[in-house]
Amino acid sequence: MNKLRSAMQKGKEVVLDHTDSSNKSRIKTKAAVEEEPDTETLTVPRYHSFHDANDIRLFRQQILDWYDQSKRELPWRTVALTEPDINIRTYAVWVSEIMLQQTQVATVIGYYNKWMKRWPTVQDLAAATLEEVNQMWAGLGYYSRGKRLHEGAQKVVKEQGGKIPGTVEDLLKLPGVGRYTAGAVGSIALGQVTGLVDGNVIRVLCRVRAIGADSTSPTVTEVLWSIANTLVSPERPGDFNQAMMELGARVCTPKTPLCSVCPLQSHCLSYRKVCIKQEENSTKLQGKLKRAPDIEDCVTTETCSLCPTEPWDSELGVLNFPRKQKKKAPRTERILTCVVCRVTVKGDREYLVTQRPSKGLLAGMWEFPSLLLEGEESDVKQKGALCAEVGRKLGIRLDKGLLQYVGEVVHIFSHIRQTSVVYSVCLTGSGEEEGLDALATNTLWLSTPALLDAAVSTGLKKIIKLYDSVKDENGKTNKGKRKKDFNMKCEREQKSKKLKDGSSNNGTRQLSLRSFLKSPKEES
């Protein structure tokens, strides 16, 4: 890194050598494995790097001053600043960083506070069951994160006597801890001088250094990590990294960046490029000669692996950076799901749930009996297959005529668009449905409150909401029908009474006109 900084200060192209021993700790993503850099060295043109020591010092000062004035007060930040026990401090930051992966801060705060109240130390978490962890994580999404965190806590307790690793290199050995998480925990909780790169930091660095190439490519990723390690403050590494992430989340945002209030505006090549383009357009409108090319443009544009491959879009402005590859559309999936309920002796409802496998999507979570729908099948065949699955869980034979169609629920995972075709059946516990407690393995009955408190996914909660709305709607319809039948019965009885009263007169007395004009109230 000293060689890197020295080369930057001399204004030369920077060559990053990844053949040393530190490269062994590199954690490769799937994309990185599929697309390795073509060479063992990465060349960073002077234009895209920080090569002046004074600029680097000013960069650090400006963003830290902004952070000190504008940072959000968050519970994990408070612990990181005030907790004297290094193990508890590291654990608290570790939990927060795992929760914050691909999840908004506002969502995480509530989950974090509940988690830390229940499991304040790594020993407490290690002693918990996976079921309890899944239950606490329910609704937060990306459920494998909670499982990995639990596995990490158990590894720390069993193999390291409850002491969490104290270096970035050792943190990487924990389940679910990658390059970013290790850097975040190491810098924030342990004060280690290491940069980090997440989605927010990628956006900030790409705009500040006008990096328009695909930010997910291995080459660009390595360059961004090198820049981050160059910039990080040796005195306040944790605050610096949090400031970079905070800036990306609140100022240098994906769609509506607030460039006018950005503390790094003077360092931002993207902002400078926008200003130059505006000046060029103004010059053209005034009929003046075209200005000379800006001396700050990348002089190796034609061969530069960091410059945009697409032409500049004036409407986008700084949003030209970074450019990302278009995400693959999530695959579609259709699921047959059955809400099976029974009414207890006390009149309470219970629902049949089954536990998913310990590996894979929504591992260990509870769900209603379900089947993956493959190919085009008729409704009759679908209901028959679903009935067989439910019957297998219950240990009985179930007539498919009992199934009632409820509706469809769409839930989108990061890579799957899942549509659940929902049916329902309510069992009474008599006749062919006797023996309803002879359930299959990992299957049980849960009351409504227990179901909502269990480790269930957001998708299942959507199904419950749909089921309840249809059930309530049917209830209202039946209630309305009963009321209408009751009113019709009353009218028939009233007419019968009138006829009876009229016939008892035997025609001997003429009824007055007033008797025909009486209101219903007067009649009664």
LOVO-874709 format. One record per residue (C-alpha): residue number from 1; residue in three letters; x, y, z. Coordinates in steps of 0.5 Angstrom, whole numbers, always signed. Layout:
N
<NUM; "ALA"; <X; Y; Z>>
...
# end
This chain:
524
<1; "MET"; <+0; +0; +0>>
<2; "ASN"; <+6; +5; +1>>
<3; "LYS"; <+8; +3; -6>>
<4; "LEU"; <+1; +5; -8>>
<5; "ARG"; <+1; +12; -5>>
<6; "SER"; <+8; +13; -7>>
<7; "ALA"; <+6; +12; -14>>
<8; "MET"; <+0; +16; -13>>
<9; "GLN"; <+4; +22; -11>>
<10; "LYS"; <+8; +22; -16>>
<11; "GLY"; <+2; +22; -21>>
<12; "LYS"; <+4; +16; -25>>
<13; "GLU"; <-1; +10; -27>>
<14; "VAL"; <-2; +6; -21>>
<15; "VAL"; <-1; -2; -21>>
<16; "LEU"; <-4; -6; -16>>
<17; "ASP"; <+0; -13; -15>>
<18; "HIS"; <-4; -18; -12>>
<19; "THR"; <+1; -24; -12>>
<20; "ASP"; <+3; -23; -5>>
<21; "SER"; <+1; -27; +1>>
<22; "SER"; <-5; -22; +3>>
<23; "ASN"; <-9; -24; -3>>
<24; "LYS"; <-10; -31; +0>>
<25; "SER"; <-15; -28; +4>>
<26; "ARG"; <-19; -25; -1>>
<27; "ILE"; <-26; -28; -1>>
<28; "LYS"; <-29; -29; -8>>
<29; "THR"; <-36; -28; -10>>
<30; "LYS"; <-40; -32; -16>>
<31; "ALA"; <-39; -27; -21>>
<32; "ALA"; <-31; -26; -19>>
<33; "VAL"; <-30; -34; -20>>
<34; "GLU"; <-34; -33; -27>>
<35; "GLU"; <-30; -27; -29>>
<36; "GLU"; <-23; -27; -26>>
<37; "PRO"; <-19; -21; -29>>
<38; "ASP"; <-15; -22; -35>>
<39; "THR"; <-8; -21; -31>>
<40; "GLU"; <-5; -21; -25>>
<41; "THR"; <-4; -14; -24>>
<42; "LEU"; <-9; -8; -25>>
<43; "THR"; <-7; -1; -28>>
<44; "VAL"; <-11; +5; -25>>
<45; "PRO"; <-10; +11; -29>>
<46; "ARG"; <-8; +17; -25>>
<47; "TYR"; <-15; +20; -27>>
<48; "HIS"; <-19; +15; -23>>
<49; "SER"; <-14; +15; -17>>
<50; "PHE"; <-12; +19; -11>>
<51; "HIS"; <-5; +21; -12>>
<52; "ASP"; <-4; +28; -8>>
<53; "ALA"; <-3; +27; +0>>
<54; "ASN"; <-6; +34; +1>>
<55; "ASP"; <-12; +32; -3>>
<56; "ILE"; <-13; +25; +1>>
<57; "ARG"; <-12; +29; +8>>
<58; "LEU"; <-17; +34; +6>>
<59; "PHE"; <-22; +29; +4>>
<60; "ARG"; <-22; +25; +10>>
<61; "GLN"; <-23; +32; +14>>
<62; "GLN"; <-29; +34; +10>>
<63; "ILE"; <-33; +28; +11>>
<64; "LEU"; <-31; +27; +18>>
<65; "ASP"; <-33; +34; +20>>
<66; "TRP"; <-40; +33; +16>>
<67; "TYR"; <-41; +26; +19>>
<68; "ASP"; <-40; +29; +26>>
<69; "GLN"; <-45; +34; +25>>
<70; "SER"; <-50; +30; +21>>
<71; "LYS"; <-49; +23; +23>>
<72; "ARG"; <-56; +19; +25>>
<73; "GLU"; <-56; +17; +33>>
<74; "LEU"; <-56; +9; +32>>
<75; "PRO"; <-56; +4; +37>>
<76; "TRP"; <-50; +0; +35>>
<77; "ARG"; <-46; +6; +34>>
<78; "THR"; <-48; +8; +41>>
<79; "VAL"; <-45; +1; +43>>
<80; "ALA"; <-39; +2; +39>>
<81; "LEU"; <-37; +9; +42>>
<82; "THR"; <-39; +7; +50>>
<83; "GLU"; <-38; +0; +51>>
<84; "PRO"; <-32; -2; +55>>
<85; "ASP"; <-32; -9; +54>>
<86; "ILE"; <-29; -11; +47>>
<87; "ASN"; <-32; -17; +46>>
<88; "ILE"; <-39; -14; +47>>
<89; "ARG"; <-38; -9; +43>>
<90; "THR"; <-35; -13; +37>>
<91; "TYR"; <-41; -18; +38>>
<92; "ALA"; <-46; -12; +38>>
<93; "VAL"; <-43; -9; +31>>
<94; "TRP"; <-43; -16; +28>>
<95; "VAL"; <-50; -17; +29>>
<96; "SER"; <-52; -10; +26>>
<97; "GLU"; <-47; -11; +20>>
<98; "ILE"; <-51; -18; +19>>
<99; "MET"; <-58; -15; +20>>
<100; "LEU"; <-56; -9; +15>>
<101; "GLN"; <-54; -13; +9>>
<102; "GLN"; <-59; -11; +4>>
<103; "THR"; <-64; -8; +9>>
<104; "GLN"; <-66; -1; +11>>
<105; "VAL"; <-63; +2; +17>>
<106; "ALA"; <-70; +4; +19>>
<107; "THR"; <-73; -3; +19>>
<108; "VAL"; <-67; -6; +22>>
<109; "ILE"; <-67; -2; +29>>
<110; "GLY"; <-73; -5; +32>>
<111; "TYR"; <-70; -12; +30>>
<112; "TYR"; <-63; -10; +33>>
<113; "ASN"; <-66; -7; +40>>
<114; "LYS"; <-70; -14; +41>>
<115; "TRP"; <-65; -18; +39>>
<116; "MET"; <-60; -15; +43>>
<117; "LYS"; <-65; -15; +49>>
<118; "ARG"; <-66; -22; +48>>
<119; "TRP"; <-59; -24; +47>>
<120; "PRO"; <-54; -19; +50>>
<121; "THR"; <-48; -23; +49>>
<122; "VAL"; <-45; -28; +44>>
<123; "GLN"; <-46; -33; +49>>
<124; "ASP"; <-53; -32; +50>>
<125; "LEU"; <-54; -33; +42>>
<126; "ALA"; <-50; -39; +42>>
<127; "ALA"; <-54; -42; +47>>
<128; "ALA"; <-61; -41; +43>>
<129; "THR"; <-64; -46; +38>>
<130; "LEU"; <-64; -44; +31>>
<131; "GLU"; <-72; -44; +32>>
<132; "GLU"; <-71; -38; +37>>
<133; "VAL"; <-67; -35; +32>>
<134; "ASN"; <-71; -36; +26>>
<135; "GLN"; <-77; -33; +30>>
<136; "MET"; <-73; -27; +32>>
<137; "TRP"; <-71; -26; +25>>
<138; "ALA"; <-78; -27; +22>>
<139; "GLY"; <-80; -21; +17>>
<140; "LEU"; <-73; -19; +16>>
<141; "GLY"; <-71; -23; +10>>
<142; "TYR"; <-65; -26; +7>>
<143; "TYR"; <-66; -31; +13>>
<144; "SER"; <-60; -35; +12>>
<145; "ARG"; <-56; -29; +15>>
<146; "GLY"; <-59; -30; +22>>
<147; "LYS"; <-57; -38; +21>>
<148; "ARG"; <-50; -36; +20>>
<149; "LEU"; <-50; -31; +25>>
<150; "HIS"; <-52; -36; +30>>
<151; "GLU"; <-47; -41; +27>>
<152; "GLY"; <-42; -36; +28>>
<153; "ALA"; <-44; -35; +35>>
<154; "GLN"; <-43; -42; +37>>
<155; "LYS"; <-37; -43; +33>>
<156; "VAL"; <-34; -37; +38>>
<157; "VAL"; <-36; -41; +44>>
<158; "LYS"; <-34; -48; +42>>
<159; "GLU"; <-27; -46; +39>>
<160; "GLN"; <-25; -40; +42>>
<161; "GLY"; <-28; -40; +49>>
<162; "GLY"; <-33; -34; +47>>
<163; "LYS"; <-28; -29; +45>>
<164; "ILE"; <-29; -26; +38>>
<165; "PRO"; <-23; -26; +33>>
<166; "GLY"; <-20; -19; +34>>
<167; "THR"; <-17; -18; +27>>
<168; "VAL"; <-20; -18; +20>>
<169; "GLU"; <-17; -24; +18>>
<170; "ASP"; <-19; -28; +23>>
<171; "LEU"; <-26; -25; +23>>
<172; "LEU"; <-27; -28; +16>>
<173; "LYS"; <-26; -35; +18>>
<174; "LEU"; <-33; -34; +22>>
<175; "PRO"; <-39; -37; +18>>
<176; "GLY"; <-43; -31; +14>>
<177; "VAL"; <-37; -26; +15>>
<178; "GLY"; <-34; -24; +8>>
<179; "ARG"; <-30; -18; +6>>
<180; "TYR"; <-34; -12; +8>>
<181; "THR"; <-37; -15; +14>>
<182; "ALA"; <-30; -16; +17>>
<183; "GLY"; <-28; -9; +15>>
<184; "ALA"; <-34; -6; +18>>
<185; "VAL"; <-33; -10; +25>>
<186; "GLY"; <-26; -9; +25>>
<187; "SER"; <-26; -2; +24>>
<188; "ILE"; <-32; +0; +28>>
<189; "ALA"; <-31; -4; +34>>
<190; "LEU"; <-24; -6; +34>>
<191; "GLY"; <-21; +1; +31>>
<192; "GLN"; <-17; -3; +25>>
<193; "VAL"; <-15; +1; +20>>
<194; "THR"; <-18; -2; +14>>
<195; "GLY"; <-23; +1; +8>>
<196; "LEU"; <-29; -2; +6>>
<197; "VAL"; <-34; -3; +0>>
<198; "ASP"; <-41; -4; +0>>
<199; "GLY"; <-47; -1; -4>>
<200; "ASN"; <-47; +6; -2>>
<201; "VAL"; <-39; +6; -2>>
<202; "ILE"; <-39; +4; -9>>
<203; "ARG"; <-43; +9; -11>>
<204; "VAL"; <-39; +15; -8>>
<205; "LEU"; <-33; +13; -10>>
<206; "CYS"; <-35; +11; -17>>
<207; "ARG"; <-38; +18; -18>>
<208; "VAL"; <-32; +22; -14>>
<209; "ARG"; <-27; +18; -19>>
<210; "ALA"; <-32; +18; -25>>
<211; "ILE"; <-31; +11; -25>>
<212; "GLY"; <-37; +9; -30>>
<213; "ALA"; <-35; +1; -32>>
<214; "ASP"; <-39; -4; -29>>
<215; "SER"; <-38; -3; -22>>
<216; "THR"; <-40; -11; -20>>
<217; "SER"; <-34; -13; -25>>
<218; "PRO"; <-28; -16; -21>>
<219; "THR"; <-23; -11; -24>>
<220; "VAL"; <-27; -5; -22>>
<221; "THR"; <-28; -8; -15>>
<222; "GLU"; <-21; -9; -13>>
<223; "VAL"; <-20; -2; -15>>
<224; "LEU"; <-25; +1; -11>>
<225; "TRP"; <-22; -3; -5>>
<226; "SER"; <-16; +0; -6>>
<227; "ILE"; <-18; +7; -7>>
<228; "ALA"; <-22; +5; +0>>
<229; "ASN"; <-16; +3; +3>>
<230; "THR"; <-12; +9; +1>>
<231; "LEU"; <-17; +14; +4>>
<232; "VAL"; <-19; +11; +10>>
<233; "SER"; <-17; +15; +16>>
<234; "PRO"; <-12; +12; +20>>
<235; "GLU"; <-14; +16; +27>>
<236; "ARG"; <-21; +14; +26>>
<237; "PRO"; <-22; +8; +21>>
<238; "GLY"; <-29; +6; +24>>
<239; "ASP"; <-32; +13; +24>>
<240; "PHE"; <-29; +14; +17>>
<241; "ASN"; <-32; +8; +14>>
<242; "GLN"; <-39; +10; +17>>
<243; "ALA"; <-39; +17; +14>>
<244; "MET"; <-38; +14; +7>>
<245; "MET"; <-44; +9; +8>>
<246; "GLU"; <-48; +15; +11>>
<247; "LEU"; <-46; +20; +5>>
<248; "GLY"; <-48; +14; +0>>
<249; "ALA"; <-55; +13; +4>>
<250; "ARG"; <-57; +20; +5>>
<251; "VAL"; <-53; +25; +0>>
<252; "CYS"; <-50; +21; -6>>
<253; "THR"; <-56; +17; -7>>
<254; "PRO"; <-58; +13; -13>>
<255; "LYS"; <-63; +17; -16>>
<256; "THR"; <-64; +24; -13>>
<257; "PRO"; <-57; +26; -10>>
<258; "LEU"; <-56; +32; -6>>
<259; "CYS"; <-50; +35; -10>>
<260; "SER"; <-51; +42; -7>>
<261; "VAL"; <-50; +40; +0>>
<262; "CYS"; <-45; +34; -1>>
<263; "PRO"; <-38; +35; +3>>
<264; "LEU"; <-34; +32; -2>>
<265; "GLN"; <-36; +36; -8>>
<266; "SER"; <-29; +39; -9>>
<267; "HIS"; <-27; +32; -10>>
<268; "CYS"; <-32; +30; -15>>
<269; "LEU"; <-30; +29; -22>>
<270; "SER"; <-37; +27; -24>>
<271; "TYR"; <-40; +33; -21>>
<272; "ARG"; <-34; +37; -25>>
<273; "LYS"; <-36; +34; -31>>
<274; "VAL"; <-43; +36; -30>>
<275; "CYS"; <-41; +43; -29>>
<276; "ILE"; <-36; +43; -36>>
<277; "LYS"; <-42; +40; -40>>
<278; "GLN"; <-47; +45; -38>>
<279; "GLU"; <-41; +50; -39>>
<280; "GLU"; <-40; +47; -46>>
<281; "ASN"; <-48; +47; -48>>
<282; "SER"; <-48; +55; -46>>
<283; "THR"; <-42; +56; -50>>
<284; "LYS"; <-45; +53; -56>>
<285; "LEU"; <-52; +57; -55>>
<286; "GLN"; <-48; +63; -55>>
<287; "GLY"; <-45; +61; -62>>
<288; "LYS"; <-38; +62; -59>>
<289; "LEU"; <-32; +57; -61>>
<290; "LYS"; <-32; +50; -58>>
<291; "ARG"; <-28; +50; -51>>
<292; "ALA"; <-21; +46; -51>>
<293; "PRO"; <-22; +39; -48>>
<294; "ASP"; <-22; +39; -40>>
<295; "ILE"; <-15; +37; -38>>
<296; "GLU"; <-18; +33; -32>>
<297; "ASP"; <-21; +28; -37>>
<298; "CYS"; <-18; +21; -37>>
<299; "VAL"; <-13; +21; -42>>
<300; "THR"; <-13; +14; -43>>
<301; "THR"; <-20; +13; -45>>
<302; "GLU"; <-20; +9; -51>>
<303; "THR"; <-16; +3; -47>>
<304; "CYS"; <-19; +5; -40>>
<305; "SER"; <-22; -1; -36>>
<306; "LEU"; <-25; +4; -31>>
<307; "CYS"; <-28; +9; -36>>
<308; "PRO"; <-36; +9; -38>>
<309; "THR"; <-37; +4; -44>>
<310; "GLU"; <-43; +8; -46>>
<311; "PRO"; <-43; +15; -48>>
<312; "TRP"; <-45; +21; -43>>
<313; "ASP"; <-52; +22; -42>>
<314; "SER"; <-53; +29; -40>>
<315; "GLU"; <-60; +28; -37>>
<316; "LEU"; <-57; +23; -32>>
<317; "GLY"; <-52; +28; -30>>
<318; "VAL"; <-48; +25; -24>>
<319; "LEU"; <-52; +19; -25>>
<320; "ASN"; <-48; +17; -31>>
<321; "PHE"; <-44; +14; -25>>
<322; "PRO"; <-44; +8; -23>>
<323; "ARG"; <-46; +4; -29>>
<324; "LYS"; <-49; -3; -27>>
<325; "GLN"; <-51; -9; -31>>
<326; "LYS"; <-58; -10; -32>>
<327; "LYS"; <-60; -15; -27>>
<328; "LYS"; <-63; -22; -29>>
<329; "ALA"; <-71; -22; -28>>
<330; "PRO"; <-72; -27; -23>>
<331; "ARG"; <-75; -33; -25>>
<332; "THR"; <-82; -35; -24>>
<333; "GLU"; <-85; -40; -19>>
<334; "ARG"; <-92; -42; -18>>
<335; "ILE"; <-94; -46; -11>>
<336; "LEU"; <-100; -50; -9>>
<337; "THR"; <-101; -48; -2>>
<338; "CYS"; <-107; -50; +3>>
<339; "VAL"; <-109; -47; +9>>
<340; "VAL"; <-111; -52; +14>>
<341; "CYS"; <-115; -50; +20>>
<342; "ARG"; <-119; -54; +25>>
<343; "VAL"; <-124; -51; +31>>
<344; "THR"; <-122; -54; +38>>
<345; "VAL"; <-127; -55; +43>>
<346; "LYS"; <-126; -48; +46>>
<347; "GLY"; <-128; -46; +39>>
<348; "ASP"; <-121; -43; +38>>
<349; "ARG"; <-118; -44; +31>>
<350; "GLU"; <-111; -48; +30>>
<351; "TYR"; <-107; -48; +23>>
<352; "LEU"; <-103; -54; +21>>
<353; "VAL"; <-96; -52; +19>>
<354; "THR"; <-90; -56; +17>>
<355; "GLN"; <-82; -54; +18>>
<356; "ARG"; <-78; -53; +11>>
<357; "PRO"; <-71; -57; +10>>
<358; "SER"; <-65; -54; +14>>
<359; "LYS"; <-62; -52; +8>>
<360; "GLY"; <-64; -48; +2>>
<361; "LEU"; <-69; -42; +1>>
<362; "LEU"; <-73; -40; +8>>
<363; "ALA"; <-69; -46; +12>>
<364; "GLY"; <-72; -48; +18>>
<365; "MET"; <-78; -43; +17>>
<366; "TRP"; <-85; -46; +18>>
<367; "GLU"; <-90; -46; +12>>
<368; "PHE"; <-97; -48; +10>>
<369; "PRO"; <-97; -55; +7>>
<370; "SER"; <-95; -53; +0>>
<371; "LEU"; <-93; -56; -7>>
<372; "LEU"; <-89; -54; -13>>
<373; "LEU"; <-93; -53; -19>>
<374; "GLU"; <-89; -56; -25>>
<375; "GLY"; <-92; -55; -32>>
<376; "GLU"; <-100; -54; -34>>
<377; "GLU"; <-104; -58; -30>>
<378; "SER"; <-112; -58; -29>>
<379; "ASP"; <-115; -55; -23>>
<380; "VAL"; <-118; -62; -21>>
<381; "LYS"; <-111; -65; -22>>
<382; "GLN"; <-108; -59; -18>>
<383; "LYS"; <-113; -60; -12>>
<384; "GLY"; <-112; -68; -12>>
<385; "ALA"; <-104; -67; -11>>
<386; "LEU"; <-105; -62; -6>>
<387; "CYS"; <-110; -66; -2>>
<388; "ALA"; <-105; -72; -2>>
<389; "GLU"; <-100; -68; +1>>
<390; "VAL"; <-104; -65; +6>>
<391; "GLY"; <-107; -72; +8>>
<392; "ARG"; <-100; -75; +8>>
<393; "LYS"; <-98; -69; +13>>
<394; "LEU"; <-105; -71; +17>>
<395; "GLY"; <-104; -78; +17>>
<396; "ILE"; <-111; -79; +14>>
<397; "ARG"; <-115; -79; +7>>
<398; "LEU"; <-118; -72; +5>>
<399; "ASP"; <-123; -71; +0>>
<400; "LYS"; <-121; -66; -5>>
<401; "GLY"; <-128; -64; -5>>
<402; "LEU"; <-127; -60; +1>>
<403; "LEU"; <-122; -56; -1>>
<404; "GLN"; <-124; -48; -2>>
<405; "TYR"; <-120; -44; -7>>
<406; "VAL"; <-118; -37; -3>>
<407; "GLY"; <-114; -33; -8>>
<408; "GLU"; <-107; -32; -10>>
<409; "VAL"; <-101; -29; -7>>
<410; "VAL"; <-95; -26; -10>>
<411; "HIS"; <-88; -25; -6>>
<412; "ILE"; <-82; -23; -9>>
<413; "PHE"; <-75; -26; -7>>
<414; "SER"; <-68; -23; -9>>
<415; "HIS"; <-68; -28; -15>>
<416; "ILE"; <-75; -31; -15>>
<417; "ARG"; <-82; -29; -16>>
<418; "GLN"; <-87; -33; -13>>
<419; "THR"; <-94; -34; -14>>
<420; "SER"; <-98; -38; -8>>
<421; "VAL"; <-105; -41; -11>>
<422; "VAL"; <-108; -41; -4>>
<423; "TYR"; <-114; -46; -2>>
<424; "SER"; <-117; -48; +5>>
<425; "VAL"; <-120; -53; +8>>
<426; "CYS"; <-123; -53; +15>>
<427; "LEU"; <-123; -60; +19>>
<428; "THR"; <-128; -62; +25>>
<429; "GLY"; <-125; -68; +28>>
<430; "SER"; <-130; -73; +26>>
<431; "GLY"; <-131; -78; +21>>
<432; "GLU"; <-126; -79; +16>>
<433; "GLU"; <-122; -74; +20>>
<434; "GLU"; <-121; -77; +26>>
<435; "GLY"; <-114; -78; +29>>
<436; "LEU"; <-112; -71; +27>>
<437; "ASP"; <-106; -71; +32>>
<438; "ALA"; <-102; -77; +28>>
<439; "LEU"; <-98; -72; +25>>
<440; "ALA"; <-92; -73; +20>>
<441; "THR"; <-85; -71; +22>>
<442; "ASN"; <-84; -63; +23>>
<443; "THR"; <-91; -62; +23>>
<444; "LEU"; <-96; -59; +28>>
<445; "TRP"; <-102; -55; +30>>
<446; "LEU"; <-101; -47; +32>>
<447; "SER"; <-106; -43; +35>>
<448; "THR"; <-107; -36; +31>>
<449; "PRO"; <-103; -32; +36>>
<450; "ALA"; <-97; -38; +36>>
<451; "LEU"; <-97; -38; +29>>
<452; "LEU"; <-96; -30; +28>>
<453; "ASP"; <-90; -31; +33>>
<454; "ALA"; <-87; -37; +30>>
<455; "ALA"; <-81; -37; +25>>
<456; "VAL"; <-85; -35; +19>>
<457; "SER"; <-84; -31; +13>>
<458; "THR"; <-87; -25; +10>>
<459; "GLY"; <-90; -29; +4>>
<460; "LEU"; <-94; -33; +9>>
<461; "LYS"; <-96; -27; +13>>
<462; "LYS"; <-99; -25; +6>>
<463; "ILE"; <-103; -31; +6>>
<464; "ILE"; <-106; -31; +13>>
<465; "LYS"; <-108; -24; +11>>
<466; "LEU"; <-111; -26; +4>>
<467; "TYR"; <-115; -32; +8>>
<468; "ASP"; <-117; -28; +14>>
<469; "SER"; <-120; -22; +9>>
<470; "VAL"; <-124; -28; +5>>
<471; "LYS"; <-126; -31; +11>>
<472; "ASP"; <-129; -24; +14>>
<473; "GLU"; <-132; -23; +7>>
<474; "ASN"; <-136; -30; +7>>
<475; "GLY"; <-138; -28; +14>>
<476; "LYS"; <-141; -22; +12>>
<477; "THR"; <-144; -25; +6>>
<478; "ASN"; <-147; -30; +11>>
<479; "LYS"; <-149; -25; +16>>
<480; "GLY"; <-152; -21; +11>>
<481; "LYS"; <-156; -27; +8>>
<482; "ARG"; <-159; -29; +15>>
<483; "LYS"; <-161; -22; +16>>
<484; "LYS"; <-165; -22; +9>>
<485; "ASP"; <-168; -29; +11>>
<486; "PHE"; <-170; -26; +18>>
<487; "ASN"; <-173; -20; +15>>
<488; "MET"; <-177; -24; +9>>
<489; "LYS"; <-179; -29; +15>>
<490; "CYS"; <-182; -23; +19>>
<491; "GLU"; <-186; -20; +13>>
<492; "ARG"; <-189; -27; +11>>
<493; "GLU"; <-191; -27; +18>>
<494; "GLN"; <-194; -20; +18>>
<495; "LYS"; <-198; -21; +12>>
<496; "SER"; <-200; -28; +15>>
<497; "LYS"; <-203; -24; +21>>
<498; "LYS"; <-206; -19; +17>>
<499; "LEU"; <-210; -24; +13>>
<500; "LYS"; <-212; -28; +19>>
<501; "ASP"; <-214; -21; +22>>
<502; "GLY"; <-218; -20; +16>>
<503; "SER"; <-221; -27; +15>>
<504; "SER"; <-224; -27; +22>>
<505; "ASN"; <-228; -21; +21>>
<506; "ASN"; <-233; -25; +17>>
<507; "GLY"; <-235; -20; +12>>
<508; "THR"; <-240; -17; +18>>
<509; "ARG"; <-236; -11; +19>>
<510; "GLN"; <-233; -6; +13>>
<511; "LEU"; <-226; -4; +15>>
<512; "SER"; <-224; +4; +15>>
<513; "LEU"; <-220; +7; +10>>
<514; "ARG"; <-215; +9; +15>>
<515; "SER"; <-214; +2; +17>>
<516; "PHE"; <-211; +1; +10>>
<517; "LEU"; <-206; +7; +11>>
<518; "LYS"; <-203; +5; +18>>
<519; "SER"; <-196; +5; +18>>
<520; "PRO"; <-192; -1; +20>>
<521; "LYS"; <-191; +2; +27>>
<522; "GLU"; <-198; +3; +28>>
<523; "GLU"; <-200; -4; +25>>
<524; "SER"; <-195; -7; +31>>
# end
